[in-house]
Structures are given as structure tokens and as C-alpha cells.
């Protein structure tokens, strides 16, 4: 398949859902999780149960967050993100379902209510008890100056708004993602290896519901054989050429 085929598929879509993984953000300099040199090859993940029960692990998690060691935030959207934002602005794409936590879809101009974050967001924090939002800049100052581990005013633990290993998938975003998937006529995967479940089940759900399935990824995925279009390519250049301004 070619970039021209991708452009035709997007042009023909009426209700497009875009599903993004780490591959769209590596072109912005954000490392992925599982490949050699990725985040988990450089540091072991801190499991949710350990964050909750062990103050030392909780402190380590905040040191990682405030040092930027994971590298998940602080980058700029690339051509792939901007192409997706154009699809949303044109009314072509109804939702962006993402496995990423970097906030780059919102930074590129996609309205927050049209971004469905399956694994949360690393650019802010939330209380595990009352769900109040906390800005990292405010938490960072007291952590660095006084070594204070963040707590909410309700007394609950505060954690970056990402979904950690061992933490339950967020019911609301999962339900919204399922609804969007079932309503689309075209499901476009960008930069996901499609190995992390349950998120990786959405492309097959769309296909079995009658939608056209397209996968754009640098490497082959286990779902390539189910797709109507497969393009092994760089996300930014492929999408920039396929989406009209």
C-alpha cells in the first residue's frame, strides 16, 4: 500500500476514529516503552500497589516525574499530531483514542473532550481519593524545597494522572473508546504495535462492526492481516501527505 492509498481511504471516510500509540510520539523525541533503549529498558516500572503502600517507592516515582527521566512530557507535537488535529478540525475525525500520556494531541489543537486517553496523562496529577486535579508545577516546588510527598487537601495520595502497572484501566475512557469505535466507519491506527490489551482490542472491534481498518506503523503488527490497508512508514510524513490542509 502507498501514501496515496492512505489519502484515498481518509478522503472516503465519514466518521473516522484515530487510534495512536507510541510510534506517533517517538518522532517528537519521546521514547517508547518496550523497545531496546525505551523507558522500561532504562528503569523498572513502579507498580501501583507499591506506589500506594511504600513511601520509598512513592518518593522515587515523584523524583522520576519531576526530573523528567522518563521523557514523557516537554516535547512539541510533530507533523503526525498536526495532521490528526486537522482531521478533527475538519469534522472528519470524531475522536482520537490514544495510548500515549504526553498530552501532544491536545497541544496540537485537538479539543480535550475529543481525546480519549486510555493510559492517562503525565502532564498533571490527580488525587486517588477525590480525583481533584493538581498541577505538577505547584507540587514540584514543595517537593524540591522541602521534600514533601504530595497529598491532597482531602488527605488522599496524589499521583501523576497516568495508569500504572497494576492499576485498573479507567472505566470512563474505556467506555467512551468503545462507543466511538462502534460508531465509526473507518478506524485508523497510527504508531501502535497493538500488543497491549485491552486497548489493542479496539481495532478488531471496529473491523468486526463493519468499519474499514487501516494501520500505519513502522513495523508489522499482529493485526496487519485483518486490516484493509497496511502502510509501514513514518507517521509524520505519511499523514502530512495524506491529509489535506
Backbone torsions as a table, in degrees:
resi	resn	phi	psi	omega
1	UNK	NA	156.0	-176.1
2	UNK	-121.9	171.9	175.4
3	UNK	-63.5	-31.3	177.1
4	UNK	-65.1	-38.0	176.3
5	UNK	-63.4	-40.5	177.6
6	UNK	-62.2	-43.3	179.3
7	UNK	-60.9	-40.3	179.3
8	UNK	-67.4	-41.3	179.5
9	UNK	-61.7	-44.4	179.4
10	UNK	-65.4	-41.1	-179.8
11	UNK	-62.6	-34.1	-178.0
12	UNK	-79.8	-16.9	-175.8
13	UNK	-70.3	144.6	176.1
14	UNK	-107.8	-41.9	177.8
15	UNK	-130.7	93.0	-174.3
16	UNK	-96.7	136.2	168.8
17	UNK	-114.3	130.4	178.4
18	UNK	-103.0	131.9	179.9
19	UNK	-119.6	118.5	-173.9
20	UNK	-118.0	146.0	175.2
21	UNK	-125.3	-168.3	-172.8
22	UNK	-57.4	-28.8	-175.4
23	UNK	-62.3	-24.6	178.2
24	UNK	-76.5	-26.5	-175.6
25	UNK	-96.1	-16.8	175.9
26	UNK	-62.2	-26.8	178.2
27	UNK	-73.2	-9.2	171.7
28	UNK	-97.9	2.5	179.7
29	UNK	91.5	10.7	177.8
30	UNK	-91.3	123.7	-177.5
31	UNK	-69.5	150.4	174.0
32	UNK	-83.8	-174.4	-172.8
33	UNK	-92.7	-45.5	-161.7
34	UNK	-107.2	-16.3	-176.9
35	UNK	-75.8	163.1	175.4
36	UNK	-55.9	129.1	-175.1
37	UNK	87.7	-5.4	178.4
38	UNK	-73.6	179.1	-173.9
39	UNK	-56.4	-47.7	-172.9
40	UNK	-78.3	-7.3	171.9
41	UNK	-85.3	-14.9	-179.6
42	UNK	-102.6	-24.4	178.6
43	UNK	-152.9	142.6	-179.4
44	UNK	-75.8	140.4	176.8
45	UNK	-65.7	147.9	174.4
46	UNK	-96.6	117.0	-176.8
47	UNK	-71.5	150.6	-176.5
48	UNK	-57.2	-43.6	-178.5
49	UNK	-62.0	-35.6	178.6
50	UNK	-71.1	-38.1	177.2
51	UNK	-59.9	-43.0	-176.3
52	UNK	-72.0	-39.1	-169.7
53	UNK	-96.9	-20.5	-171.5
54	UNK	-119.4	108.8	-179.8
55	UNK	-57.9	-32.8	-179.8
56	UNK	-67.4	-42.0	177.9
57	UNK	-69.0	-34.9	177.3
58	UNK	-63.5	-44.0	178.1
59	UNK	-63.3	-40.5	178.6
60	UNK	-61.6	-40.3	179.6
61	UNK	-62.1	-41.8	179.2
62	UNK	-71.1	-33.9	175.6
63	UNK	-62.7	-40.5	176.6
64	UNK	-63.5	-44.6	-177.0
65	UNK	-63.0	-44.3	-174.7
66	UNK	-81.6	-20.3	176.7
67	UNK	-84.8	-17.5	-176.9
68	UNK	74.3	18.3	-175.9
69	UNK	-58.8	-35.6	-179.1
70	UNK	-72.6	-26.3	176.6
71	UNK	74.8	24.0	-175.3
72	UNK	-83.3	-16.4	-176.0
73	UNK	-128.5	169.9	174.8
74	UNK	89.4	8.9	178.1
75	UNK	-105.4	169.9	-178.9
76	UNK	-104.6	148.9	176.1
77	UNK	-59.8	149.8	178.2
78	UNK	-109.0	-172.6	-175.9
79	UNK	-59.5	-32.2	178.4
80	UNK	-65.7	-46.1	177.5
81	UNK	-61.3	-42.3	-178.2
82	UNK	-67.8	-34.2	176.7
83	UNK	-66.0	-41.8	176.9
84	UNK	-62.6	-41.5	179.0
85	UNK	-61.7	-36.4	177.1
86	UNK	-65.2	-39.2	178.3
87	UNK	-62.2	-38.7	178.0
88	UNK	-69.4	-45.1	-179.0
89	UNK	-62.6	-32.7	179.1
90	UNK	-77.4	-8.4	-175.6
91	UNK	81.1	5.1	-179.8
92	UNK	-74.3	-43.8	179.8
93	UNK	-101.8	130.8	-179.0
94	UNK	-85.8	-37.0	-176.9
95	UNK	-147.9	155.3	169.6
96	UNK	-116.0	114.7	174.5
97	UNK	-95.8	125.4	-176.0
98	UNK	-131.1	143.4	171.7
99	UNK	-89.8	-5.6	-175.1
100	UNK	-85.7	157.5	-177.5
101	UNK	-119.7	15.5	-167.9
102	UNK	-93.2	-4.7	178.1
103	UNK	68.1	12.3	-173.7
104	UNK	-73.3	-25.7	175.3
105	UNK	-66.7	-43.6	176.5
106	UNK	-64.5	-40.8	179.9
107	UNK	-63.7	-26.8	-179.3
108	UNK	-83.9	-7.3	175.6
109	UNK	115.4	0.5	176.2
110	UNK	-73.6	126.5	177.9
111	UNK	-56.3	139.2	-175.6
112	UNK	-57.6	-32.6	-177.4
113	UNK	-76.0	-5.2	175.4
114	UNK	-106.5	2.2	174.0
115	UNK	-102.6	122.6	179.0
116	UNK	-107.8	108.9	-174.4
117	UNK	-96.2	108.1	-177.2
118	UNK	-76.3	-28.3	-177.1
119	UNK	-115.3	17.4	174.7
120	UNK	86.0	-160.5	-173.0
121	UNK	-145.9	128.3	-176.9
122	UNK	-88.9	0.8	-174.6
123	UNK	-90.9	-2.2	174.9
124	UNK	-152.2	-178.7	-178.2
125	UNK	-129.6	162.3	176.9
126	UNK	-137.8	156.2	175.1
127	UNK	-80.1	133.7	-179.8
128	UNK	-74.7	-12.3	179.4
129	UNK	-96.9	-56.4	-173.0
130	UNK	-106.6	-5.3	177.0
131	UNK	70.7	13.9	176.2
132	UNK	-63.4	140.1	179.4
133	UNK	-81.4	139.9	177.2
134	UNK	-128.7	133.8	180.0
135	UNK	-83.4	136.0	-175.3
136	UNK	-62.7	-35.1	-178.2
137	UNK	-60.9	-38.4	179.6
138	UNK	-71.3	-39.5	179.2
139	UNK	-69.3	-35.7	-175.7
140	UNK	-63.7	-40.5	-176.9
141	UNK	-59.4	-48.7	-178.4
142	UNK	-71.5	-30.4	178.6
143	UNK	-68.0	-45.7	-177.2
144	UNK	-73.9	-34.9	-177.1
145	UNK	-79.6	-42.1	-173.2
146	UNK	-120.0	-1.7	-179.5
147	UNK	69.3	23.8	-176.4
148	UNK	-82.0	123.0	173.5
149	UNK	-73.4	130.9	-174.1
150	UNK	-63.3	132.6	169.5
151	UNK	-128.2	152.0	177.0
152	UNK	-80.9	160.7	177.5
153	UNK	-65.4	-18.6	175.5
154	UNK	-81.3	-6.9	-178.7
155	UNK	97.1	-5.7	-178.5
156	UNK	-78.3	159.5	175.6
157	UNK	-69.9	141.9	175.8
158	UNK	-107.9	137.9	-178.1
159	UNK	-140.3	149.1	173.1
160	UNK	-53.8	148.1	-170.7
161	UNK	-81.3	38.6	175.2
162	UNK	-101.5	158.7	176.4
163	UNK	-94.0	112.7	-177.0
164	UNK	-84.8	163.9	172.0
165	UNK	-56.1	133.6	179.7
166	UNK	86.7	-5.9	178.9
167	UNK	-94.5	141.2	-178.7
168	UNK	-63.0	141.3	173.8
169	UNK	-62.8	143.2	-177.1
170	UNK	-69.1	122.2	-173.6
171	UNK	-64.0	-41.9	-177.9
172	UNK	-61.4	-56.1	177.5
173	UNK	-59.4	-36.8	178.7
174	UNK	-64.1	-41.6	179.1
175	UNK	-67.3	-40.4	178.4
176	UNK	-64.6	-40.5	179.6
177	UNK	-64.6	-40.2	178.6
178	UNK	-64.4	-43.8	-180.0
179	UNK	-62.9	-44.7	179.4
180	UNK	-63.0	-39.5	179.7
181	UNK	-63.1	-42.1	-178.0
182	UNK	-73.1	-18.9	-179.1
183	UNK	-93.9	-10.3	-173.8
184	UNK	-85.0	158.0	171.4
185	UNK	-104.8	-13.5	178.2
186	UNK	-142.1	132.2	-178.7
187	UNK	-120.2	115.0	-173.4
188	UNK	-111.8	114.3	178.4
189	UNK	-93.1	128.8	179.3
190	UNK	-126.4	110.2	170.2
191	UNK	72.8	33.3	175.7
192	UNK	-119.0	136.2	175.7
193	UNK	-76.7	-12.7	175.9
194	UNK	58.4	42.6	177.2
195	UNK	-114.7	-12.7	-177.2
196	UNK	-94.5	116.8	179.6
197	UNK	-105.4	151.7	12.4
198	UNK	-85.0	-5.6	-175.2
199	UNK	-56.7	-39.0	-176.0
200	UNK	-69.0	-5.3	177.7
201	UNK	-79.7	-16.0	-176.5
202	UNK	-65.3	-40.6	178.3
203	UNK	-58.3	-42.8	179.0
204	UNK	-68.5	-35.5	176.5
205	UNK	-60.2	-44.2	178.7
206	UNK	-62.5	-46.3	-178.2
207	UNK	-61.7	-44.2	-178.3
208	UNK	-70.0	-18.7	178.1
209	UNK	-91.3	4.6	175.3
210	UNK	100.9	1.5	-179.8
211	UNK	-79.0	154.6	170.5
212	UNK	-76.3	134.4	-178.3
213	UNK	-113.2	124.4	176.5
214	UNK	-124.4	139.3	-179.6
215	UNK	-127.4	121.6	174.5
216	UNK	-117.1	115.2	-176.8
217	UNK	-157.1	150.1	-178.4
218	UNK	-66.0	-37.5	179.9
219	UNK	-111.6	165.1	176.8
220	UNK	-66.0	151.3	174.9
221	UNK	-121.1	165.9	180.0
222	UNK	-68.7	-14.8	-177.7
223	UNK	-101.6	3.8	-178.6
224	UNK	-55.8	-36.4	-176.2
225	UNK	-69.5	-16.7	179.2
226	UNK	-91.8	-13.8	-170.9
227	UNK	-82.8	150.3	174.8
228	UNK	-80.7	-25.7	176.7
229	UNK	-142.0	130.9	175.1
230	UNK	-128.0	127.6	180.0
231	UNK	-132.6	114.8	177.0
232	UNK	-91.9	100.9	-168.7
233	UNK	-159.1	168.6	171.9
234	UNK	-73.0	135.3	-173.6
235	UNK	-65.7	-49.5	-175.7
236	UNK	-57.7	-57.3	179.7
237	UNK	-61.2	-39.7	-178.9
238	UNK	-64.5	-44.6	-177.7
239	UNK	-73.9	-37.1	179.2
240	UNK	-60.7	-36.3	179.2
241	UNK	-80.9	-18.5	-174.8
242	UNK	-96.6	-17.3	-176.1
243	UNK	-108.2	122.0	179.6
244	UNK	-72.6	145.5	177.4
245	UNK	-71.5	NA	NA
